[in-house]
Amino acid sequence: MHGFFRFTKGLSTTLNVFAAVALILMTVLVCTDVVLRIFGRSILGTYEIVGFLGAIVSAFALPQTTLDKKHVSVEVLINHFPAHFKRTTRILADLLALCLFGFITYAGIAYGYDLKVSHETSMTLRLPVFPVLYGIAFSSFVVMLVYLRDLILVFKKDKAKQ
């Protein structure tokens, strides 16, 4: 079990590093393009590349955000209920999240495959679009692993109390 937890954390951390690198590249690209525009030049396809990098940043940061519990959660009401209600709510929320990210994973792979088969490319630079969808699908799969890890931890805590 500890191997699964380390594997999930390692994947999440690796994707988070890729997200950070993509964010830095996006910032450098936009700043360079703005400076070049002052001199009457610009970088061709900046808008497309920033769009791709933005998708990578948001998707690849999600597993680590979920692992660290840094996403927005509304617990003001839940905190006033008994422990068994909190536990049940947590399990249901994690199961729903597993289903949601399972669907996103499937849809990302299916749509990415359709884009690959149809040779869909970006308009200006003619870059293939499907790798971005596959990246989003992979990241969603890692988020599923994080939620599965959380469910395992909930049930492990229950066994430890017995």
Phi, psi and omega per residue, in radians:
M1 nan -0.689 3.133
H2 -1.106 -0.551 3.094
G3 -1.116 -0.735 3.096
F4 -1.099 -0.736 3.136
F5 -1.117 -0.764 3.114
R6 -1.130 -0.719 3.129
F7 -1.065 -0.803 3.138
T8 -1.106 -0.775 3.117
K9 -1.121 -0.714 3.124
G10 -1.098 -0.770 3.092
L11 -1.091 -0.761 -3.135
S12 -1.084 -0.761 3.138
T13 -1.144 -0.738 3.134
T14 -1.089 -0.802 3.111
L15 -1.112 -0.619 3.115
N16 -1.143 -0.646 3.079
V17 -1.122 -0.764 3.080
F18 -1.062 -0.684 3.106
A19 -1.102 -0.721 3.130
A20 -1.133 -0.750 3.110
V21 -1.105 -0.735 3.123
A22 -1.104 -0.681 3.116
L23 -1.134 -0.721 3.107
I24 -1.122 -0.795 3.110
L25 -1.047 -0.732 3.141
M26 -1.090 -0.760 3.141
T27 -1.120 -0.799 3.137
V28 -1.090 -0.752 -3.129
L29 -1.093 -0.820 -3.120
V30 -1.143 -0.780 -3.140
C31 -1.103 -0.744 3.112
T32 -1.098 -0.742 3.131
D33 -1.109 -0.709 3.122
V34 -1.114 -0.781 3.133
V35 -1.111 -0.752 -3.140
L36 -1.130 -0.561 3.123
R37 -1.145 -0.495 3.078
I38 -1.070 -0.585 -3.132
F39 -1.667 0.240 3.083
G40 1.412 0.255 3.118
R41 -2.101 2.898 3.013
S42 -2.697 2.915 3.116
I43 -1.645 2.157 -3.128
L44 -1.130 2.254 3.066
G45 1.440 0.274 -3.134
T46 -1.001 -0.774 -3.106
Y47 -1.045 -0.753 3.139
E48 -1.150 -0.823 -3.109
I49 -1.122 -0.721 3.097
V50 -1.099 -0.659 3.080
G51 -1.095 -0.799 3.102
F52 -1.097 -0.818 -3.136
L53 -1.124 -0.653 3.095
G54 -1.094 -0.697 3.085
A55 -1.118 -0.708 3.123
I56 -1.150 -0.766 3.140
V57 -1.036 -0.898 -3.061
S58 -1.191 -0.687 -3.122
A59 -1.289 -0.769 -3.039
F60 -1.323 -0.367 3.092
A61 -1.429 -0.309 -3.044
L62 -1.102 -0.760 3.126
P63 -1.045 -0.774 3.137
Q64 -1.163 -0.689 3.098
T65 -1.064 -0.735 3.125
T66 -1.189 -0.730 3.136
L67 -1.081 -0.727 -3.109
D68 -1.457 -0.042 -3.108
K69 1.014 0.731 -3.127
K70 -1.674 -0.014 3.128
H71 -1.363 2.908 -3.120
V72 -1.245 2.262 3.058
S73 -2.424 2.547 -3.123
V74 -1.907 1.764 -3.092
E75 -1.998 0.096 -3.092
V76 -1.024 -0.799 -3.127
L77 -1.334 -0.760 -3.077
I78 -1.071 -0.612 -3.082
N79 -1.114 -0.295 -3.127
H80 -1.583 -0.003 -3.123
F81 -1.715 2.860 3.123
P82 -1.134 2.837 -3.065
A83 -1.046 -0.694 -3.118
H84 -1.165 -0.560 3.075
F85 -1.218 -0.735 3.097
K86 -1.047 -0.767 -3.131
R87 -1.088 -0.812 3.133
T88 -1.093 -0.750 3.111
T89 -1.086 -0.732 3.134
R90 -1.102 -0.781 3.135
I91 -1.090 -0.786 3.129
L92 -1.105 -0.752 3.132
A93 -1.100 -0.742 3.125
D94 -1.154 -0.686 3.094
L95 -1.143 -0.719 3.076
L96 -1.115 -0.706 3.109
A97 -1.121 -0.694 3.079
L98 -1.035 -0.781 3.124
C99 -1.115 -0.789 -3.130
L100 -1.054 -0.867 -3.106
F101 -1.282 -0.424 2.990
G102 -1.130 -0.749 3.094
F103 -1.127 -0.756 3.129
I104 -1.084 -0.700 3.100
T105 -1.075 -0.870 3.141
Y106 -1.073 -0.831 -3.109
A107 -1.112 -0.678 3.119
G108 -1.112 -0.727 3.114
I109 -1.184 -0.803 -3.114
A110 -1.102 -0.817 -3.127
Y111 -1.208 -0.687 3.087
G112 -1.053 -0.723 3.104
Y113 -1.102 -0.750 3.101
D114 -1.046 -0.741 3.129
L115 -1.166 -0.621 3.119
K116 -1.171 -0.801 -3.116
V117 -1.130 -0.662 -3.116
S118 -1.490 0.020 3.128
H119 0.996 0.704 3.130
E120 -1.201 2.280 3.137
T121 -2.291 2.900 3.058
S122 -1.226 2.762 -2.997
M123 -1.243 -0.777 -3.020
T124 -1.507 -0.939 -3.043
L125 -1.589 -0.160 -3.134
R126 1.047 0.636 3.090
L127 -1.407 2.463 3.091
P128 -1.154 2.465 -3.067
V129 -1.610 -0.463 -3.008
F130 -1.039 -0.569 3.138
P131 -1.068 -0.570 3.110
V132 -1.138 -0.736 3.111
L133 -1.143 -0.698 3.087
Y134 -1.121 -0.651 3.083
G135 -1.116 -0.743 3.097
I136 -1.109 -0.739 3.123
A137 -1.091 -0.767 3.134
F138 -1.104 -0.770 3.119
S139 -1.077 -0.705 3.102
S140 -1.122 -0.631 3.072
F141 -1.112 -0.714 3.108
V142 -1.141 -0.649 3.064
V143 -1.081 -0.671 3.059
M144 -1.034 -0.745 3.103
L145 -1.076 -0.659 3.121
V146 -1.130 -0.771 3.122
Y147 -1.176 -0.612 3.063
L148 -1.114 -0.723 3.077
R149 -1.039 -0.771 3.134
D150 -1.091 -0.712 3.098
L151 -1.105 -0.734 3.107
I152 -1.057 -0.732 3.132
L153 -1.119 -0.669 3.107
V154 -1.060 -0.794 -3.113
F155 -1.278 -0.540 3.072
K156 -1.148 -0.687 3.114
K157 -1.091 -0.670 3.125
D158 -1.147 -0.694 3.120
K159 -1.167 -0.652 -3.127
A160 -1.156 -0.555 3.138
K161 -1.290 -0.409 -3.072
Q162 -1.362 nan nan
